């Protein structure tokens, strides 16, 4: 999945597969996670957030199932 760089103290890159509703994030520690069932509004909300790390921790991480993947 293509990921784009973001300016965050928590996240390094984010990507989104709209057809599968999968959000992929790479954290500053190098871990990569895919969050399942994420609607487009939450992906675009993450991109537009003043603090992407805060948005991720409050709106994405606790609300969607995820799996760790190889970076």
Backbone as CSV, one residue per row, in Angstrom:
resi,resn,N_x,N_y,N_z,CA_x,CA_y,CA_z,C_x,C_y,C_z
1,UNK,0.851,-1.178,0.000,0.000,0.000,0.000,0.896,1.240,0.000
2,UNK,0.574,2.183,-0.847,1.339,3.433,-0.887,1.050,4.241,0.377
3,UNK,2.107,4.718,1.015,1.958,5.582,2.192,2.604,6.923,1.907
4,UNK,2.075,7.964,2.532,2.647,9.300,2.400,3.203,9.745,3.740
5,UNK,4.268,10.510,3.679,4.895,11.027,4.896,3.985,12.054,5.552
6,UNK,3.992,12.059,6.881,3.241,13.053,7.650,4.174,13.688,8.675
7,UNK,3.797,14.868,9.121,4.588,15.615,10.100,3.980,15.399,11.475
8,UNK,4.471,14.403,12.197,3.884,14.014,13.473,4.975,13.461,14.378
9,UNK,4.783,13.609,15.679,5.728,13.027,16.633,5.415,11.556,16.903
10,UNK,4.283,11.066,16.394,3.854,9.686,16.612,3.926,8.865,15.321
11,UNK,3.472,9.472,14.226,3.363,8.787,12.941,4.435,9.265,11.976
12,UNK,4.912,8.349,11.143,5.880,8.693,10.101,5.190,8.743,8.741
13,UNK,4.341,7.728,8.471,3.650,7.622,7.187,2.248,7.073,7.403
14,UNK,1.339,7.441,6.503,-0.015,6.891,6.509,-0.426,6.573,5.075
15,UNK,-1.239,5.536,4.936,-1.784,5.168,3.638,-3.201,4.675,3.830
16,UNK,-3.962,4.641,2.730,-5.361,4.245,2.838,-5.796,3.525,1.573
17,UNK,-6.467,2.400,1.753,-7.087,1.667,0.654,-8.589,1.864,0.793
18,UNK,-9.125,2.747,-0.026,-10.537,3.122,0.093,-11.466,1.934,-0.184
19,UNK,-11.131,1.098,-1.160,-12.019,-0.012,-1.514,-12.115,-1.048,-0.390
20,UNK,-11.033,-1.225,0.352,-11.040,-2.183,1.476,-11.241,-1.509,2.828
21,UNK,-11.223,-0.177,2.839,-11.342,0.603,4.080,-10.264,0.214,5.091
22,UNK,-9.038,0.166,4.610,-7.892,-0.183,5.449,-6.970,1.025,5.540
23,UNK,-6.694,1.436,6.760,-5.747,2.511,7.044,-4.445,1.868,7.503
24,UNK,-3.351,2.248,6.874,-2.045,1.720,7.259,-1.209,2.857,7.817
25,UNK,-0.609,2.624,8.979,0.224,3.652,9.607,1.587,3.068,9.950
26,UNK,2.602,3.890,9.774,3.945,3.542,10.235,4.272,4.486,11.371
27,UNK,4.624,3.915,12.518,4.927,4.697,13.707,6.402,5.079,13.737
28,UNK,6.740,6.027,14.589,8.132,6.477,14.687,9.069,5.349,15.138
29,UNK,8.548,4.351,15.829,9.389,3.229,16.261,9.585,2.188,15.157
30,UNK,8.995,2.430,13.979,9.148,1.530,12.845,8.044,0.506,12.677
31,UNK,7.179,0.350,13.667,6.068,-0.596,13.571,5.056,-0.114,12.536
32,UNK,4.448,-1.082,11.829,3.426,-0.770,10.833,2.160,-1.532,11.206
33,UNK,1.042,-0.819,11.226,-0.249,-1.412,11.561,-1.261,-1.090,10.482
34,UNK,-2.179,-2.035,10.258,-3.328,-1.808,9.399,-4.571,-1.819,10.271
35,UNK,-5.358,-0.770,10.152,-6.618,-0.641,10.878,-7.747,-0.937,9.909
36,UNK,-8.665,-1.799,10.323,-9.684,-2.350,9.440,-11.026,-1.652,9.619
37,UNK,-11.729,-1.449,8.499,-13.064,-0.860,8.542,-13.080,0.637,8.764
38,UNK,-11.993,1.308,8.436,-11.887,2.757,8.659,-12.571,3.496,7.507
39,UNK,-13.582,4.311,7.796,-14.252,5.052,6.726,-13.374,6.194,6.206
40,UNK,-13.617,6.615,4.966,-12.823,7.708,4.394,-12.790,8.960,5.265
41,UNK,-13.893,9.275,5.944,-13.927,10.503,6.757,-12.868,10.477,7.858
42,UNK,-12.575,9.306,8.401,-11.551,9.238,9.448,-10.142,9.306,8.866
43,UNK,-9.943,8.772,7.664,-8.635,8.924,7.017,-8.377,10.397,6.703
44,UNK,-9.352,11.054,6.089,-9.163,12.463,5.743,-9.117,13.341,6.990
45,UNK,-9.839,12.942,8.029,-9.756,13.645,9.306,-8.362,13.556,9.897
46,UNK,-7.746,12.389,9.775,-6.375,12.200,10.253,-5.413,13.110,9.494
47,UNK,-5.541,13.148,8.176,-4.656,13.995,7.372,-4.815,15.471,7.709
48,UNK,-6.051,15.889,7.985,-6.340,17.305,8.215,-6.154,17.741,9.663
49,UNK,-5.965,16.803,10.563,-5.908,17.127,11.991,-4.722,18.035,12.319
50,UNK,-4.959,18.941,13.242,-3.878,19.809,13.725,-2.777,18.964,14.365
51,UNK,-3.199,17.948,15.134,-2.255,16.994,15.718,-2.639,15.600,15.232
52,UNK,-1.901,15.097,14.268,-2.214,13.784,13.714,-1.998,12.680,14.746
53,UNK,-1.005,12.823,15.598,-0.772,11.837,16.642,-1.922,11.769,17.627
54,UNK,-2.435,12.914,18.005,-3.577,12.957,18.923,-4.821,12.337,18.275
55,UNK,-5.083,12.688,17.019,-6.221,12.122,16.295,-6.090,10.599,16.233
56,UNK,-4.908,10.128,15.897,-4.658,8.691,15.822,-4.920,8.018,17.175
57,UNK,-4.389,8.586,18.236,-4.536,7.981,19.564,-5.958,8.029,20.097
58,UNK,-6.729,9.051,19.729,-8.090,9.202,20.251,-9.169,8.632,19.336
59,UNK,-8.974,8.707,18.022,-10.045,8.353,17.089,-9.806,7.065,16.306
60,UNK,-8.558,6.707,16.107,-8.269,5.518,15.300,-7.928,4.321,16.191
61,UNK,-6.904,4.452,16.965,-6.355,3.336,17.750,-7.400,2.613,18.611
62,UNK,-8.236,3.330,19.372,-9.173,2.608,20.244,-10.455,2.130,19.550
63,UNK,-10.683,2.523,18.304,-11.984,2.279,17.677,-12.002,1.259,16.547
64,UNK,-10.846,0.790,16.112,-10.807,-0.127,14.973,-9.919,-1.330,15.275
65,UNK,-10.336,-2.485,14.751,-9.490,-3.675,14.829,-8.249,-3.429,13.990
66,UNK,-7.157,-4.055,14.371,-5.905,-3.830,13.652,-5.082,-5.102,13.601
67,UNK,-4.080,-5.067,12.728,-3.087,-6.136,12.661,-1.737,-5.487,12.396
68,UNK,-0.696,-6.063,12.970,0.657,-5.576,12.700,1.154,-6.242,11.424
69,UNK,1.813,-5.471,10.583,2.340,-5.996,9.324,3.820,-5.654,9.222
70,UNK,4.515,-6.335,8.347,5.921,-6.012,8.095,5.997,-4.720,7.305
71,UNK,6.903,-3.825,7.744,7.036,-2.504,7.167,7.397,-2.496,5.733
